[in-house]
């Protein structure tokens, strides 16, 4: 079965039209999950406390 350039173009446009919204929605969900993980890691990261008794020392 041979495909001409026009048939290939129509098939590619149809596939993009059919699967494009799902691909975009999936990418957005993955990005949202990545942002949530990043925010969780940033907010759960604690800065080290200063050692007791060193508040008055100069750096």
Residue pairs with C-beta under 8 A, 6 or more apart in sequence:
3 11
